């Protein structure tokens, strides 16, 4: 598929860094207290070892007048604001002064010519849907906005992994995963789009959880379990601030209200019951083990790729490690594993294709094609 101008260079930059081992996500909104501040063209996340993570942003401008000096300053400022490790500007400007200025500002410069030469004319979207095509696929479900706003769910999860601390980001992404997992089970005619949303949300949850584990790399398994359990349960920054705030409030009730001690005990019991319903032990038990946690970034890369897969067959052909993590996430949110891991709809689509000439993988099935789960 020919790459469109602007978005095409973003896809090329994303593919370049993805092939270097990063989880690379396009078009991420940066928010502060639910207000949009700006957006990042490509966000990069990588794991080099047990205690080493890399976060970087890529600003992409494919214009005749890209204002490269301005973009370099913007990228440097965003790097400092987001406390990430690297800033990269991809531009059509080849002026040597721009290169020297980027080096002075500690910003990496990628030229459009370099990226296009790197691709060697290969179509990086041959097996992959672009962001615009993925969006169009979801929009093919005309009721997506009224049905919980599917695109907003994805955008919020993407924003969370950059804008929030790791545990709140995980909880936001896993909420998006729950949303799409439920749709995969209850909207069979739109299961393909729901799976794409679920896998992308799961990839983001993997990124956030791996970021949370960065500070726990050298902890003993028991300590890792306790810290993971607390972080997922309370959704704070991993500093037990929520638990401390709860303890403070209960102390005030106990000391300053009539029948305070009894009321504080009742409130504490009710809160413990509510937090127990989070079932954070499912996440903590599985990912406290380093052999499982080590798969988070590779699986995030895989699931992000599956979400953008051009064919349904590639969409659901998960590795053993990815299936395990999807299964754990499904158990955590109370979703049906079969709705996320079954390949039944592919068989139904194949049968439908034989019966109805011209039925395409990404096209809606004929109204009277009632086989399988109805998504063929």
C-alpha positions as YAML, in Angstrom:
chain: A
units: angstrom
residues:
- id: 1
  name: UNK
  ca: [0.00, 0.00, 0.00]
- id: 2
  name: UNK
  ca: [1.31, 3.45, -0.94]
- id: 3
  name: UNK
  ca: [2.12, 5.62, 2.07]
- id: 4
  name: UNK
  ca: [0.18, 8.87, 2.25]
- id: 5
  name: UNK
  ca: [2.11, 12.07, 2.88]
- id: 6
  name: UNK
  ca: [2.47, 13.01, 6.57]
- id: 7
  name: UNK
  ca: [0.84, 9.94, 8.04]
- id: 8
  name: UNK
  ca: [2.99, 7.86, 5.70]
- id: 9
  name: UNK
  ca: [6.23, 9.18, 7.17]
- id: 10
  name: UNK
  ca: [4.86, 8.54, 10.67]
- id: 11
  name: UNK
  ca: [4.21, 4.92, 9.74]
- id: 12
  name: UNK
  ca: [7.71, 4.66, 8.29]
- id: 13
  name: UNK
  ca: [9.25, 6.12, 11.47]
- id: 14
  name: UNK
  ca: [7.14, 3.80, 13.60]
- id: 15
  name: UNK
  ca: [8.22, 0.77, 11.57]
- id: 16
  name: UNK
  ca: [11.88, 1.81, 11.77]
- id: 17
  name: UNK
  ca: [11.90, 1.86, 15.57]
- id: 18
  name: UNK
  ca: [9.63, -1.17, 15.90]
- id: 19
  name: UNK
  ca: [12.18, -3.24, 14.00]
- id: 20
  name: UNK
  ca: [14.78, -2.11, 16.50]
- id: 21
  name: UNK
  ca: [12.82, -3.77, 19.29]
- id: 22
  name: UNK
  ca: [10.70, -0.92, 20.62]
- id: 23
  name: UNK
  ca: [6.98, -0.94, 21.24]
- id: 24
  name: UNK
  ca: [6.09, 1.92, 18.88]
- id: 25
  name: UNK
  ca: [2.68, 3.62, 19.12]
- id: 26
  name: UNK
  ca: [1.44, 6.37, 16.81]
- id: 27
  name: UNK
  ca: [-0.59, 9.43, 17.77]
- id: 28
  name: UNK
  ca: [-0.56, 9.57, 21.57]
- id: 29
  name: UNK
  ca: [-2.40, 12.38, 23.35]
- id: 30
  name: UNK
  ca: [-0.64, 13.94, 26.35]
- id: 31
  name: UNK
  ca: [-3.13, 14.91, 29.04]
- id: 32
  name: UNK
  ca: [-3.05, 16.65, 32.40]
- id: 33
  name: UNK
  ca: [-6.02, 16.13, 34.72]
- id: 34
  name: UNK
  ca: [-8.12, 15.02, 31.73]
- id: 35
  name: UNK
  ca: [-7.22, 18.12, 29.71]
- id: 36
  name: UNK
  ca: [-5.36, 17.55, 26.44]
- id: 37
  name: UNK
  ca: [-2.01, 19.33, 26.39]
- id: 38
  name: UNK
  ca: [-0.54, 18.18, 23.07]
- id: 39
  name: UNK
  ca: [0.16, 14.95, 21.21]
- id: 40
  name: UNK
  ca: [3.18, 12.87, 20.28]
- id: 41
  name: UNK
  ca: [3.46, 11.49, 16.74]
- id: 42
  name: UNK
  ca: [5.24, 8.28, 17.79]
- id: 43
  name: UNK
  ca: [5.92, 7.04, 21.34]
- id: 44
  name: UNK
  ca: [8.63, 4.45, 21.94]
- id: 45
  name: UNK
  ca: [9.08, 2.08, 24.85]
- id: 46
  name: UNK
  ca: [11.82, -0.50, 25.19]
- id: 47
  name: UNK
  ca: [13.35, -2.84, 27.74]
- id: 48
  name: UNK
  ca: [17.08, -3.46, 27.58]
- id: 49
  name: UNK
  ca: [17.40, -5.50, 30.76]
- id: 50
  name: UNK
  ca: [15.92, -6.23, 34.16]
- id: 51
  name: UNK
  ca: [16.30, -2.69, 35.46]
- id: 52
  name: UNK
  ca: [16.72, -0.64, 32.28]
- id: 53
  name: UNK
  ca: [13.84, 0.88, 30.32]
- id: 54
  name: UNK
  ca: [13.94, 3.40, 27.47]
- id: 55
  name: UNK
  ca: [11.22, 5.90, 26.68]
- id: 56
  name: UNK
  ca: [11.43, 8.20, 23.68]
- id: 57
  name: UNK
  ca: [9.25, 10.45, 21.57]
- id: 58
  name: UNK
  ca: [9.41, 11.02, 17.84]
- id: 59
  name: UNK
  ca: [8.14, 14.21, 16.22]
- id: 60
  name: UNK
  ca: [7.42, 13.75, 12.51]
- id: 61
  name: UNK
  ca: [7.02, 16.51, 9.94]
- id: 62
  name: UNK
  ca: [6.74, 15.68, 6.23]
- id: 63
  name: UNK
  ca: [6.37, 19.17, 4.75]
- id: 64
  name: UNK
  ca: [8.16, 21.39, 2.24]
- id: 65
  name: UNK
  ca: [8.72, 23.90, 5.07]
- id: 66
  name: UNK
  ca: [9.02, 21.66, 8.16]
- id: 67
  name: UNK
  ca: [10.27, 24.41, 10.53]
- id: 68
  name: UNK
  ca: [12.93, 22.00, 11.74]
- id: 69
  name: UNK
  ca: [14.52, 24.36, 14.28]
- id: 70
  name: UNK
  ca: [11.16, 24.89, 15.95]
- id: 71
  name: UNK
  ca: [10.40, 21.16, 15.98]
- id: 72
  name: UNK
  ca: [13.77, 20.39, 17.56]
- id: 73
  name: UNK
  ca: [13.07, 22.85, 20.38]
- id: 74
  name: UNK
  ca: [9.57, 21.42, 20.83]
- id: 75
  name: UNK
  ca: [10.89, 17.86, 20.97]
- id: 76
  name: UNK
  ca: [13.59, 18.80, 23.48]
- id: 77
  name: UNK
  ca: [11.03, 20.55, 25.67]
- id: 78
  name: UNK
  ca: [8.68, 17.57, 25.53]
- id: 79
  name: UNK
  ca: [11.52, 15.23, 26.41]
- id: 80
  name: UNK
  ca: [12.20, 17.22, 29.57]
- id: 81
  name: UNK
  ca: [8.50, 17.65, 30.40]
- id: 82
  name: UNK
  ca: [7.78, 13.94, 30.06]
- id: 83
  name: UNK
  ca: [11.08, 12.88, 31.63]
- id: 84
  name: UNK
  ca: [11.83, 10.50, 28.80]
- id: 85
  name: UNK
  ca: [15.24, 9.33, 27.67]
- id: 86
  name: UNK
  ca: [15.40, 10.42, 24.04]
- id: 87
  name: UNK
  ca: [13.79, 12.83, 21.63]
- id: 88
  name: UNK
  ca: [13.86, 12.30, 17.87]
- id: 89
  name: UNK
  ca: [12.76, 14.59, 15.04]
- id: 90
  name: UNK
  ca: [11.98, 13.06, 11.64]
- id: 91
  name: UNK
  ca: [12.01, 15.80, 9.01]
- id: 92
  name: UNK
  ca: [12.41, 16.53, 5.31]
- id: 93
  name: UNK
  ca: [14.95, 19.27, 6.13]
- id: 94
  name: UNK
  ca: [18.53, 18.30, 5.22]
- id: 95
  name: UNK
  ca: [20.19, 21.60, 6.12]
- id: 96
  name: UNK
  ca: [23.52, 20.98, 7.87]
- id: 97
  name: UNK
  ca: [22.74, 23.81, 10.31]
- id: 98
  name: UNK
  ca: [19.66, 21.87, 11.41]
- id: 99
  name: UNK
  ca: [21.82, 18.82, 12.07]
- id: 100
  name: UNK
  ca: [24.27, 20.81, 14.18]
- id: 101
  name: UNK
  ca: [21.45, 22.47, 16.12]
- id: 102
  name: UNK
  ca: [19.84, 19.09, 16.84]
- id: 103
  name: UNK
  ca: [23.15, 17.76, 18.14]
- id: 104
  name: UNK
  ca: [23.57, 20.81, 20.37]
- id: 105
  name: UNK
  ca: [20.09, 20.25, 21.82]
- id: 106
  name: UNK
  ca: [20.74, 16.50, 22.28]
- id: 107
  name: UNK
  ca: [17.94, 15.65, 19.87]
- id: 108
  name: UNK
  ca: [18.40, 12.85, 17.33]
- id: 109
  name: UNK
  ca: [17.61, 13.81, 13.75]
- id: 110
  name: UNK
  ca: [16.15, 11.41, 11.19]
- id: 111
  name: UNK
  ca: [15.67, 12.67, 7.66]
- id: 112
  name: UNK
  ca: [12.82, 11.50, 5.50]
- id: 113
  name: UNK
  ca: [15.39, 10.53, 2.86]
- id: 114
  name: UNK
  ca: [17.17, 8.27, 5.36]
- id: 115
  name: UNK
  ca: [13.94, 6.53, 6.36]
- id: 116
  name: UNK
  ca: [12.88, 5.99, 2.77]
- id: 117
  name: UNK
  ca: [16.30, 4.67, 1.87]
- id: 118
  name: UNK
  ca: [16.14, 2.37, 4.92]
- id: 119
  name: UNK
  ca: [12.85, 0.90, 3.75]
- id: 120
  name: UNK
  ca: [14.39, 0.19, 0.35]
- id: 121
  name: UNK
  ca: [11.03, 0.67, -1.30]
- id: 122
  name: UNK
  ca: [9.46, -2.11, 0.79]
- id: 123
  name: UNK
  ca: [5.83, -1.56, 1.71]
- id: 124
  name: UNK
  ca: [5.84, -1.44, 5.52]
- id: 125
  name: UNK
  ca: [2.04, -1.72, 5.41]
- id: 126
  name: UNK
  ca: [1.90, -4.83, 3.24]
- id: 127
  name: UNK
  ca: [0.90, -7.01, 6.21]
- id: 128
  name: UNK
  ca: [-0.15, -4.22, 8.57]
- id: 129
  name: UNK
  ca: [-3.05, -1.79, 8.80]
- id: 130
  name: UNK
  ca: [-2.03, 1.82, 9.23]
- id: 131
  name: UNK
  ca: [-3.48, 3.75, 12.15]
- id: 132
  name: UNK
  ca: [-5.92, 5.37, 9.73]
- id: 133
  name: UNK
  ca: [-7.03, 1.97, 8.39]
- id: 134
  name: UNK
  ca: [-7.46, 0.59, 11.91]
- id: 135
  name: UNK
  ca: [-9.58, 3.60, 12.79]
- id: 136
  name: UNK
  ca: [-11.62, 3.08, 9.62]
- id: 137
  name: UNK
  ca: [-12.11, -0.59, 10.49]
- id: 138
  name: UNK
  ca: [-13.58, 0.33, 13.87]
- id: 139
  name: UNK
  ca: [-15.71, 3.04, 12.30]
- id: 140
  name: UNK
  ca: [-17.21, 0.41, 9.99]
- id: 141
  name: UNK
  ca: [-19.29, -0.45, 13.06]
- id: 142
  name: UNK
  ca: [-21.68, 2.47, 12.74]
- id: 143
  name: UNK
  ca: [-22.79, 2.23, 16.36]
- id: 144
  name: UNK
  ca: [-19.29, 2.31, 17.83]
- id: 145
  name: UNK
  ca: [-19.65, 5.82, 19.25]
- id: 146
  name: UNK
  ca: [-22.97, 5.16, 20.95]
- id: 147
  name: UNK
  ca: [-21.71, 1.79, 22.20]
- id: 148
  name: UNK
  ca: [-19.22, 3.28, 24.65]
- id: 149
  name: UNK
  ca: [-17.17, 5.19, 22.02]
- id: 150
  name: UNK
  ca: [-14.65, 2.55, 20.92]
- id: 151
  name: UNK
  ca: [-12.10, 5.00, 19.54]
- id: 152
  name: UNK
  ca: [-12.19, 7.08, 22.72]
- id: 153
  name: UNK
  ca: [-11.48, 3.94, 24.76]
- id: 154
  name: UNK
  ca: [-8.32, 3.29, 22.72]
- id: 155
  name: UNK
  ca: [-7.22, 6.93, 22.81]
- id: 156
  name: UNK
  ca: [-7.61, 7.08, 26.60]
- id: 157
  name: UNK
  ca: [-5.55, 3.92, 27.10]
- id: 158
  name: UNK
  ca: [-2.80, 5.20, 24.79]
- id: 159
  name: UNK
  ca: [-2.70, 8.53, 26.58]
- id: 160
  name: UNK
  ca: [-2.52, 6.87, 30.00]
- id: 161
  name: UNK
  ca: [0.75, 5.04, 29.33]
- id: 162
  name: UNK
  ca: [2.47, 8.39, 28.67]
- id: 163
  name: UNK
  ca: [0.51, 10.79, 30.89]
- id: 164
  name: UNK
  ca: [0.08, 8.73, 34.07]
- id: 165
  name: UNK
  ca: [2.23, 6.83, 36.54]
- id: 166
  name: UNK
  ca: [2.58, 3.09, 35.75]
- id: 167
  name: UNK
  ca: [-0.12, 1.64, 38.03]
- id: 168
  name: UNK
  ca: [-2.86, 4.16, 37.12]
- id: 169
  name: UNK
  ca: [-1.85, 3.69, 33.48]
- id: 170
  name: UNK
  ca: [-2.19, -0.09, 33.83]
- id: 171
  name: UNK
  ca: [-5.62, 0.24, 35.42]
- id: 172
  name: UNK
  ca: [-6.75, 2.59, 32.63]
- id: 173
  name: UNK
  ca: [-5.47, 0.28, 29.89]
- id: 174
  name: UNK
  ca: [-6.92, -2.82, 31.55]
- id: 175
  name: UNK
  ca: [-10.30, -1.06, 31.81]
- id: 176
  name: UNK
  ca: [-10.13, -0.55, 28.04]
- id: 177
  name: UNK
  ca: [-9.19, -4.22, 27.65]
- id: 178
  name: UNK
  ca: [-12.25, -5.21, 29.73]
- id: 179
  name: UNK
  ca: [-14.47, -3.01, 27.55]
- id: 180
  name: UNK
  ca: [-13.31, -4.67, 24.32]
- id: 181
  name: UNK
  ca: [-13.24, -8.18, 25.79]
- id: 182
  name: UNK
  ca: [-16.90, -7.79, 26.71]
- id: 183
  name: UNK
  ca: [-17.69, -6.53, 23.19]
- id: 184
  name: UNK
  ca: [-15.81, -9.46, 21.66]
- id: 185
  name: UNK
  ca: [-18.17, -11.79, 23.56]
- id: 186
  name: UNK
  ca: [-21.40, -9.85, 23.03]
- id: 187
  name: UNK
  ca: [-20.97, -8.26, 19.58]
- id: 188
  name: UNK
  ca: [-20.10, -11.28, 17.42]
- id: 189
  name: UNK
  ca: [-20.74, -9.42, 14.18]
- id: 190
  name: UNK
  ca: [-18.05, -6.92, 15.25]
- id: 191
  name: UNK
  ca: [-15.72, -9.37, 16.95]
- id: 192
  name: UNK
  ca: [-12.83, -8.56, 14.65]
- id: 193
  name: UNK
  ca: [-12.85, -4.87, 15.59]
- id: 194
  name: UNK
  ca: [-13.35, -5.74, 19.27]
- id: 195
  name: UNK
  ca: [-10.35, -8.08, 19.19]
- id: 196
  name: UNK
  ca: [-8.21, -5.38, 17.63]
- id: 197
  name: UNK
  ca: [-9.19, -3.01, 20.43]
- id: 198
  name: UNK
  ca: [-8.66, -5.68, 23.09]
- id: 199
  name: UNK
  ca: [-5.21, -6.66, 21.83]
- id: 200
  name: UNK
  ca: [-4.05, -3.05, 21.50]
- id: 201
  name: UNK
  ca: [-5.33, -2.27, 25.00]
- id: 202
  name: UNK
  ca: [-3.60, -5.38, 26.34]
- id: 203
  name: UNK
  ca: [-0.35, -4.27, 24.68]
- id: 204
  name: UNK
  ca: [-0.63, -0.92, 26.46]
- id: 205
  name: UNK
  ca: [-1.38, -2.68, 29.75]
- id: 206
  name: UNK
  ca: [1.76, -4.78, 29.27]
- id: 207
  name: UNK
  ca: [3.82, -1.62, 28.73]
- id: 208
  name: UNK
  ca: [2.43, 0.02, 31.86]
- id: 209
  name: UNK
  ca: [2.94, -3.08, 33.99]
- id: 210
  name: UNK
  ca: [6.49, -3.49, 32.76]
- id: 211
  name: UNK
  ca: [7.15, 0.15, 33.67]
- id: 212
  name: UNK
  ca: [5.81, -0.55, 37.16]
- id: 213
  name: UNK
  ca: [8.14, -3.53, 37.46]
- id: 214
  name: UNK
  ca: [11.15, -1.38, 36.56]
- id: 215
  name: UNK
  ca: [11.54, -0.37, 40.21]
- id: 216
  name: UNK
  ca: [10.96, -3.92, 41.44]
- id: 217
  name: UNK
  ca: [13.59, -5.62, 39.30]
- id: 218
  name: UNK
  ca: [15.85, -6.56, 42.19]
- id: 219
  name: UNK
  ca: [13.21, -7.27, 44.82]
- id: 220
  name: UNK
  ca: [12.59, -10.73, 46.21]
- id: 221
  name: UNK
  ca: [9.52, -12.52, 44.78]
- id: 222
  name: UNK
  ca: [7.48, -12.01, 47.97]
- id: 223
  name: UNK
  ca: [8.21, -8.28, 48.02]
- id: 224
  name: UNK
  ca: [7.42, -8.05, 44.29]
- id: 225
  name: UNK
  ca: [4.10, -9.76, 44.91]
- id: 226
  name: UNK
  ca: [3.15, -7.40, 47.76]
- id: 227
  name: UNK
  ca: [4.15, -4.26, 45.87]
- id: 228
  name: UNK
  ca: [2.37, -5.38, 42.70]
- id: 229
  name: UNK
  ca: [-0.73, -6.30, 44.67]
- id: 230
  name: UNK
  ca: [-0.80, -2.93, 46.41]
- id: 231
  name: UNK
  ca: [-0.10, -0.94, 43.23]
- id: 232
  name: UNK
  ca: [-2.77, -2.65, 41.15]
- id: 233
  name: UNK
  ca: [-5.30, -2.56, 43.98]
- id: 234
  name: UNK
  ca: [-5.00, 1.10, 44.86]
- id: 235
  name: UNK
  ca: [-3.84, 2.42, 41.50]
- id: 236
  name: UNK
  ca: [-1.40, 4.94, 42.94]
- id: 237
  name: UNK
  ca: [2.14, 5.67, 41.83]
- id: 238
  name: UNK
  ca: [3.48, 2.73, 43.86]
- id: 239
  name: UNK
  ca: [4.10, 4.93, 46.90]
- id: 240
  name: UNK
  ca: [1.16, 3.64, 49.00]
- id: 241
  name: UNK
  ca: [-0.29, 7.15, 49.00]
- id: 242
  name: UNK
  ca: [-3.86, 5.91, 48.59]
- id: 243
  name: UNK
  ca: [-3.53, 3.46, 51.50]
- id: 244
  name: UNK
  ca: [-1.98, 6.20, 53.66]
- id: 245
  name: UNK
  ca: [-4.84, 8.56, 52.80]
- id: 246
  name: UNK
  ca: [-7.39, 5.90, 53.71]
- id: 247
  name: UNK
  ca: [-5.64, 5.25, 57.03]
- id: 248
  name: UNK
  ca: [-5.64, 8.99, 57.76]
- id: 249
  name: UNK
  ca: [-9.37, 9.31, 57.08]
- id: 250
  name: UNK
  ca: [-10.17, 6.26, 59.21]
- id: 251
  name: UNK
  ca: [-8.08, 7.71, 62.03]
- id: 252
  name: UNK
  ca: [-9.98, 11.00, 61.86]
- id: 253
  name: UNK
  ca: [-13.32, 9.14, 61.94]
- id: 254
  name: UNK
  ca: [-12.19, 7.01, 64.86]
- id: 255
  name: UNK
  ca: [-11.08, 9.99, 66.95]
- id: 256
  name: UNK
  ca: [-13.38, 12.79, 65.90]
- id: 257
  name: UNK
  ca: [-16.83, 11.28, 65.36]
- id: 258
  name: UNK
  ca: [-19.35, 9.95, 67.82]
- id: 259
  name: UNK
  ca: [-19.06, 6.15, 67.94]
- id: 260
  name: UNK
  ca: [-16.00, 6.74, 65.81]
- id: 261
  name: UNK
  ca: [-14.09, 3.51, 66.52]
- id: 262
  name: UNK
  ca: [-17.05, 1.33, 65.53]
- id: 263
  name: UNK
  ca: [-17.80, 3.44, 62.46]
- id: 264
  name: UNK
  ca: [-14.15, 3.37, 61.42]
- id: 265
  name: UNK
  ca: [-14.08, -0.43, 61.71]
- id: 266
  name: UNK
  ca: [-17.22, -0.74, 59.60]
- id: 267
  name: UNK
  ca: [-15.81, 1.61, 56.97]
- id: 268
  name: UNK
  ca: [-12.49, -0.25, 56.96]
- id: 269
  name: UNK
  ca: [-14.26, -3.60, 56.48]
- id: 270
  name: UNK
  ca: [-16.36, -2.20, 53.63]
- id: 271
  name: UNK
  ca: [-13.26, -0.79, 51.92]
- id: 272
  name: UNK
  ca: [-11.35, -4.04, 52.32]
- id: 273
  name: UNK
  ca: [-14.26, -5.92, 50.74]
- id: 274
  name: UNK
  ca: [-14.38, -3.44, 47.87]
- id: 275
  name: UNK
  ca: [-10.63, -3.61, 47.20]
- id: 276
  name: UNK
  ca: [-10.67, -7.41, 47.48]
- id: 277
  name: UNK
  ca: [-13.07, -7.36, 44.54]
- id: 278
  name: UNK
  ca: [-10.27, -5.95, 42.39]
- id: 279
  name: UNK
  ca: [-8.65, -9.42, 42.44]
- id: 280
  name: UNK
  ca: [-5.16, -7.92, 42.15]
- id: 281
  name: UNK
  ca: [-3.68, -11.20, 43.38]
- id: 282
  name: UNK
  ca: [-4.19, -12.64, 39.88]
- id: 283
  name: UNK
  ca: [-1.83, -10.05, 38.39]
- id: 284
  name: UNK
  ca: [0.58, -10.04, 41.33]
- id: 285
  name: UNK
  ca: [0.98, -13.81, 41.51]
- id: 286
  name: UNK
  ca: [1.68, -14.24, 37.79]
- id: 287
  name: UNK
  ca: [3.97, -11.27, 37.22]
- id: 288
  name: UNK
  ca: [5.89, -11.50, 40.49]
- id: 289
  name: UNK
  ca: [7.71, -14.34, 38.72]
- id: 290
  name: UNK
  ca: [10.53, -12.92, 36.62]
- id: 291
  name: UNK
  ca: [10.14, -15.58, 33.93]
- id: 292
  name: UNK
  ca: [6.61, -14.26, 33.29]
- id: 293
  name: UNK
  ca: [7.41, -10.57, 33.69]
- id: 294
  name: UNK
  ca: [10.23, -10.90, 31.13]
- id: 295
  name: UNK
  ca: [7.62, -11.56, 28.41]
- id: 296
  name: UNK
  ca: [5.73, -8.29, 28.93]
- id: 297
  name: UNK
  ca: [7.55, -6.18, 26.32]
- id: 298
  name: UNK
  ca: [7.84, -8.92, 23.65]
- id: 299
  name: UNK
  ca: [4.14, -9.69, 24.11]
- id: 300
  name: UNK
  ca: [3.28, -5.97, 23.99]
- id: 301
  name: UNK
  ca: [5.08, -5.79, 20.63]
- id: 302
  name: UNK
  ca: [3.25, -8.87, 19.40]
- id: 303
  name: UNK
  ca: [-0.21, -7.76, 20.52]
- id: 304
  name: UNK
  ca: [0.25, -4.28, 19.04]
- id: 305
  name: UNK
  ca: [1.18, -5.97, 15.76]
- id: 306
  name: UNK
  ca: [-1.78, -8.36, 15.95]
- id: 307
  name: UNK
  ca: [-4.15, -5.43, 16.50]
- id: 308
  name: UNK
  ca: [-2.94, -3.97, 13.19]
- id: 309
  name: UNK
  ca: [-2.76, -7.27, 11.29]
- id: 310
  name: UNK
  ca: [-4.22, -7.03, 7.81]
- id: 311
  name: UNK
  ca: [-5.84, -10.50, 7.84]
- id: 312
  name: UNK
  ca: [-8.02, -12.17, 10.44]
- id: 313
  name: UNK
  ca: [-5.75, -15.20, 10.40]
- id: 314
  name: UNK
  ca: [-2.80, -13.07, 11.49]
- id: 315
  name: UNK
  ca: [-4.98, -11.27, 14.01]
- id: 316
  name: UNK
  ca: [-5.62, -14.36, 16.15]
- id: 317
  name: UNK
  ca: [-2.42, -16.41, 15.63]
- id: 318
  name: UNK
  ca: [-1.02, -15.62, 19.09]
- id: 319
  name: UNK
  ca: [2.13, -17.11, 20.60]
- id: 320
  name: UNK
  ca: [1.96, -19.24, 23.75]
- id: 321
  name: UNK
  ca: [3.30, -16.34, 25.82]
- id: 322
  name: UNK
  ca: [0.73, -13.90, 24.43]
- id: 323
  name: UNK
  ca: [-2.09, -16.37, 25.05]
- id: 324
  name: UNK
  ca: [-0.94, -16.79, 28.64]
- id: 325
  name: UNK
  ca: [-0.94, -13.05, 29.32]
- id: 326
  name: UNK
  ca: [-4.26, -12.52, 27.55]
- id: 327
  name: UNK
  ca: [-5.64, -15.34, 29.70]
- id: 328
  name: UNK
  ca: [-4.37, -13.73, 32.90]
- id: 329
  name: UNK
  ca: [-5.81, -10.36, 31.91]
- id: 330
  name: UNK
  ca: [-9.13, -12.02, 31.02]
- id: 331
  name: UNK
  ca: [-9.28, -13.74, 34.41]
- id: 332
  name: UNK
  ca: [-8.42, -10.46, 36.14]
- id: 333
  name: UNK
  ca: [-11.28, -8.53, 34.51]
- id: 334
  name: UNK
  ca: [-13.72, -11.46, 34.53]
- id: 335
  name: UNK
  ca: [-13.87, -11.80, 30.73]
- id: 336
  name: UNK
  ca: [-14.36, -14.96, 28.69]
- id: 337
  name: UNK
  ca: [-11.08, -16.37, 27.39]
- id: 338
  name: UNK
  ca: [-12.82, -18.09, 24.49]
- id: 339
  name: UNK
  ca: [-14.10, -14.78, 23.11]
- id: 340
  name: UNK
  ca: [-10.50, -13.54, 22.93]
- id: 341
  name: UNK
  ca: [-8.63, -16.68, 21.90]
- id: 342
  name: UNK
  ca: [-11.05, -18.69, 19.78]
- id: 343
  name: UNK
  ca: [-10.37, -18.88, 16.04]
- id: 344
  name: UNK
  ca: [-13.95, -19.88, 15.25]
- id: 345
  name: UNK
  ca: [-14.82, -16.70, 13.40]
- id: 346
  name: UNK
  ca: [-12.00, -17.33, 10.88]
- id: 347
  name: UNK
  ca: [-13.50, -20.70, 9.96]
- id: 348
  name: UNK
  ca: [-16.91, -19.08, 9.67]
- id: 349
  name: UNK
  ca: [-15.49, -16.39, 7.42]
- id: 350
  name: UNK
  ca: [-13.85, -19.04, 5.20]
- id: 351
  name: UNK
  ca: [-17.14, -20.90, 4.82]
- id: 352
  name: UNK
  ca: [-18.91, -17.64, 4.10]
- id: 353
  name: UNK
  ca: [-16.34, -16.73, 1.47]
- id: 354
  name: UNK
  ca: [-16.92, -20.02, -0.34]
- id: 355
  name: UNK
  ca: [-20.69, -19.54, -0.32]
- id: 356
  name: UNK
  ca: [-20.71, -15.85, -1.23]
- id: 357
  name: UNK
  ca: [-18.38, -14.85, -4.02]
- id: 358
  name: UNK
  ca: [-16.48, -11.67, -3.26]
- id: 359
  name: UNK
  ca: [-16.86, -11.82, 0.55]
- id: 360
  name: UNK
  ca: [-13.65, -10.10, 1.82]
- id: 361
  name: UNK
  ca: [-11.94, -10.59, 5.19]
- id: 362
  name: UNK
  ca: [-12.56, -7.00, 6.18]
- id: 363
  name: UNK
  ca: [-15.97, -6.64, 4.57]
- id: 364
  name: UNK
  ca: [-19.25, -7.14, 6.36]
- id: 365
  name: UNK
  ca: [-20.81, -10.56, 5.85]
- id: 366
  name: UNK
  ca: [-24.01, -10.98, 3.84]
- id: 367
  name: UNK
  ca: [-27.07, -10.61, 6.02]
- id: 368
  name: UNK
  ca: [-28.08, -14.27, 5.65]
- id: 369
  name: UNK
  ca: [-24.65, -15.70, 6.48]
- id: 370
  name: UNK
  ca: [-25.56, -17.09, 9.89]
- id: 371
  name: UNK
  ca: [-22.78, -19.60, 10.49]
- id: 372
  name: UNK
  ca: [-20.40, -19.66, 13.42]
- id: 373
  name: UNK
  ca: [-20.59, -16.55, 15.60]
- id: 374
  name: UNK
  ca: [-22.06, -14.40, 12.85]
- id: 375
  name: UNK
  ca: [-18.92, -12.45, 12.06]
- id: 376
  name: UNK
  ca: [-17.92, -14.25, 8.89]
...
